[in-house]
Amino acid sequence: MLPLLLAALLWLALHLGLAGGPWRGAVAARLGEGGFRAAFSLASVLALALLVQGWRAAGTAPLWFAPGWLRWLIVLGMLPAFLLFVASVLRPNPTAVGGEAAMAQGARGIQRVTRHPMLWSFALWALLHMLGNGDSASLVFFGTLGATALAGMPSIDAKLARRDPRAWARLAAETSILPFGAIAAGRNRLAWREIGWLAPALALLAWAALLHAHGWLFGVSPLPMGG
């Protein structure tokens, strides 16, 4: 378990301590913005590899066993996670790197639901897998990734506010971190036409394909009858 814990600490230090902390500016000034992004991407890949390796090799203990009804809910819950991810990829995201033009244009499509659809897809994926696995090693592994996604949302917001206060004020006024928060508050509306049919179709296809191949890829079926 120790290598997994150390890998989790390294991952959190990179993403919450460096990328989301006060040292980012100093490091980026020394390396240049492009150099920082390249170095950070490489370090993230290495840290993720260590995290996966630590999880696979870790001794673990069962904490709970998901009943059949919960496993069905987890399977169904992965469908909106896929939709959030696919929709965030298909449309320029104001909160993504290089998303200044999209931020100036305001929220469209899935950004009306939440301004961080990709991070929410990761957070939802992590939470569902924590519930489904129910062991100590998975709690550390998926919990680390889920916490990173959740903590990244306000961190990205703070960077956007510093970069372009006027565009950020407009985006913040019409969107929310919490899914459907701005819509429920009357500050936006759900526009399915902007999301279109391609994102739901691809999300459904990816969800079905991974559901079918999950046992082959990861050695365990997410379906109750698959054990």
C-alpha positions as CSV (number, residue, x, y, z in Angstrom):
1,M,0.0,0.0,0.0
2,L,2.9,2.4,0.7
3,P,3.9,2.8,-3.0
4,L,0.3,3.6,-3.9
5,L,0.1,6.2,-1.1
6,L,3.4,7.8,-2.3
7,A,2.2,7.8,-5.9
8,A,-1.1,9.4,-4.8
9,L,0.9,12.1,-2.8
10,L,3.0,12.8,-5.9
11,W,0.0,13.1,-8.1
12,L,-1.7,15.5,-5.7
13,A,1.5,17.5,-5.2
14,L,1.8,18.0,-9.0
15,H,-1.9,18.9,-9.6
16,L,-2.9,20.7,-6.4
17,G,0.5,21.9,-5.1
18,L,2.2,22.9,-8.4
19,A,-0.4,23.5,-11.1
20,G,-3.0,24.8,-8.7
21,G,-0.6,26.5,-6.2
22,P,1.4,29.7,-5.9
23,W,4.6,28.2,-7.4
24,R,3.1,27.7,-10.9
25,G,3.8,31.3,-11.9
26,A,7.5,31.1,-10.8
27,V,8.1,27.8,-12.5
28,A,6.3,28.9,-15.7
29,A,8.3,32.1,-15.8
30,R,11.5,30.1,-15.6
31,L,10.5,27.4,-18.2
32,G,8.2,29.5,-20.3
33,E,4.5,28.6,-20.6
34,G,5.1,26.1,-23.3
35,G,7.9,24.5,-21.5
36,F,5.9,24.3,-18.3
37,R,3.0,22.6,-20.0
38,A,5.3,20.1,-21.7
39,A,7.1,19.3,-18.4
40,F,3.9,19.2,-16.4
41,S,2.3,16.8,-19.0
42,L,5.3,14.5,-18.9
43,A,5.4,14.5,-15.1
44,S,1.6,13.8,-15.0
45,V,2.0,10.8,-17.3
46,L,4.8,9.4,-15.1
47,A,2.8,10.1,-11.9
48,L,-0.3,8.4,-13.4
49,A,1.7,5.4,-14.4
50,L,3.1,5.1,-10.9
51,L,-0.4,5.5,-9.5
52,V,-1.8,2.7,-11.7
53,Q,1.1,0.4,-10.9
54,G,0.8,1.1,-7.2
55,W,-2.9,0.4,-7.3
56,R,-2.5,-2.9,-9.1
57,A,0.3,-4.1,-6.8
58,A,-1.1,-2.8,-3.5
59,G,-2.4,-5.1,-0.8
60,T,-6.0,-4.2,-0.2
61,A,-8.8,-4.9,2.2
62,P,-12.6,-5.0,1.4
63,L,-14.5,-2.2,3.1
64,W,-17.9,-2.9,1.6
65,F,-19.6,-5.0,-1.1
66,A,-21.8,-3.2,-3.6
67,P,-25.2,-5.0,-3.8
68,G,-26.7,-5.8,-7.1
69,W,-29.1,-2.8,-7.3
70,L,-26.1,-0.4,-6.6
71,R,-24.1,-2.0,-9.3
72,W,-26.9,-1.4,-11.7
73,L,-27.0,2.2,-10.7
74,I,-23.3,2.5,-11.1
75,V,-23.6,1.1,-14.7
76,L,-26.3,3.6,-15.5
77,G,-24.5,6.4,-13.8
78,M,-21.6,6.0,-16.2
79,L,-23.7,7.0,-19.1
80,P,-24.0,10.7,-18.1
81,A,-20.2,10.6,-17.3
82,F,-19.6,9.6,-20.9
83,L,-22.0,12.3,-22.2
84,L,-20.2,15.0,-20.1
85,F,-16.9,13.9,-21.5
86,V,-17.8,13.5,-25.1
87,A,-19.8,16.8,-25.2
88,S,-16.9,18.6,-23.6
89,V,-14.5,17.3,-26.3
90,L,-16.8,18.1,-29.3
91,R,-17.3,21.8,-28.4
92,P,-14.7,24.4,-27.5
93,N,-14.6,24.7,-23.7
94,P,-14.1,28.2,-22.1
95,T,-12.3,26.6,-19.2
96,A,-9.8,24.5,-21.3
97,V,-6.3,25.6,-22.2
98,G,-6.6,28.0,-25.1
99,G,-10.3,28.5,-24.5
100,E,-10.2,32.3,-24.4
101,A,-12.3,32.7,-27.6
102,A,-14.9,30.3,-26.3
103,M,-15.0,32.2,-22.9
104,A,-15.6,35.5,-24.7
105,Q,-18.5,34.0,-26.6
106,G,-20.2,32.8,-23.5
107,A,-21.6,29.4,-22.5
108,R,-23.0,27.1,-25.1
109,G,-24.1,23.5,-25.2
110,I,-22.9,21.4,-22.3
111,Q,-21.3,24.5,-20.7
112,R,-24.9,25.7,-19.9
113,V,-25.1,22.6,-17.6
114,T,-21.7,23.1,-16.0
115,R,-18.6,25.1,-17.0
116,H,-16.5,22.1,-16.1
117,P,-18.1,19.1,-18.0
118,M,-14.8,17.2,-18.5
119,L,-13.7,17.4,-14.8
120,W,-17.2,16.4,-13.7
121,S,-17.0,13.4,-16.0
122,F,-13.8,12.4,-14.3
123,A,-15.2,13.1,-10.8
124,L,-18.3,11.0,-11.5
125,W,-16.3,8.2,-13.0
126,A,-14.1,8.1,-9.9
127,L,-17.0,8.2,-7.4
128,L,-18.9,5.4,-9.2
129,H,-15.8,3.2,-9.2
130,M,-15.1,3.9,-5.5
131,L,-18.7,2.7,-4.8
132,G,-18.4,-0.3,-7.0
133,N,-15.0,-1.6,-5.9
134,G,-15.3,-1.0,-2.1
135,D,-11.8,-1.8,-1.2
136,S,-9.0,0.2,0.5
137,A,-6.7,0.4,-2.5
138,S,-9.4,1.5,-4.9
139,L,-10.5,4.1,-2.4
140,V,-7.0,5.6,-2.5
141,F,-6.7,5.3,-6.3
142,F,-10.1,6.6,-7.4
143,G,-10.4,9.0,-4.5
144,T,-7.1,10.6,-5.5
145,L,-8.3,11.1,-9.1
146,G,-11.7,12.3,-8.1
147,A,-10.4,14.7,-5.5
148,T,-8.1,16.2,-8.2
149,A,-11.0,16.7,-10.6
150,L,-13.1,18.4,-7.9
151,A,-10.3,20.6,-6.6
152,G,-9.4,21.6,-10.2
153,M,-12.7,23.3,-10.8
154,P,-12.3,26.3,-8.4
155,S,-8.6,26.4,-9.2
156,I,-9.3,26.8,-12.9
157,D,-11.9,29.4,-12.2
158,A,-9.4,31.5,-10.2
159,K,-6.9,31.4,-13.1
160,L,-9.6,32.5,-15.5
161,A,-10.6,35.3,-13.3
162,R,-7.0,36.6,-13.2
163,R,-6.5,36.2,-16.9
164,D,-9.5,38.0,-18.2
165,P,-11.7,39.5,-15.4
166,R,-14.4,40.9,-17.8
167,A,-14.9,37.7,-19.8
168,W,-14.8,35.7,-16.6
169,A,-17.5,37.8,-14.9
170,R,-19.8,37.1,-17.9
171,L,-19.1,33.4,-17.9
172,A,-19.5,33.1,-14.1
173,A,-22.8,35.0,-14.2
174,E,-24.4,32.5,-16.7
175,T,-22.8,29.2,-15.6
176,S,-22.0,27.2,-12.5
177,I,-19.6,24.6,-11.2
178,L,-22.5,22.5,-9.9
179,P,-24.3,20.8,-12.7
180,F,-27.6,22.5,-13.5
181,G,-26.9,25.1,-10.8
182,A,-27.2,28.1,-13.1
183,I,-30.2,26.6,-14.8
184,A,-32.0,26.0,-11.5
185,A,-31.2,29.6,-10.5
186,G,-32.7,31.0,-13.7
187,R,-29.3,32.3,-14.9
188,N,-29.3,29.9,-17.9
189,R,-31.4,27.4,-19.8
190,L,-30.9,23.9,-21.1
191,A,-30.5,23.9,-24.9
192,W,-30.5,20.4,-26.2
193,R,-30.2,21.7,-29.8
194,E,-26.8,23.1,-29.0
195,I,-25.6,19.8,-27.5
196,G,-27.0,18.1,-30.7
197,W,-27.4,14.4,-31.4
198,L,-23.7,13.5,-32.0
199,A,-22.5,13.8,-28.5
200,P,-25.3,11.6,-27.0
201,A,-24.9,9.0,-29.8
202,L,-21.1,8.8,-29.3
203,A,-21.5,8.7,-25.5
204,L,-24.0,5.8,-25.8
205,L,-21.8,3.9,-28.2
206,A,-18.7,4.4,-26.0
207,W,-20.7,3.4,-22.9
208,A,-22.0,0.2,-24.5
209,A,-18.7,-0.7,-26.0
210,L,-16.8,-0.3,-22.7
211,L,-19.6,-2.1,-20.8
212,H,-19.1,-5.0,-23.2
213,A,-15.3,-5.0,-23.1
214,H,-14.8,-4.1,-19.4
215,G,-14.3,-7.7,-18.3
216,W,-11.7,-8.3,-21.1
217,L,-9.9,-5.0,-20.5
218,F,-9.9,-4.9,-16.7
219,G,-10.6,-8.5,-15.6
220,V,-14.0,-7.8,-14.0
221,S,-17.5,-7.2,-15.3
222,P,-19.4,-4.2,-13.9
223,L,-22.7,-6.1,-14.3
224,P,-24.1,-8.0,-11.2
225,M,-24.4,-11.2,-13.1
226,G,-20.7,-11.0,-14.1
227,G,-19.6,-11.4,-10.5
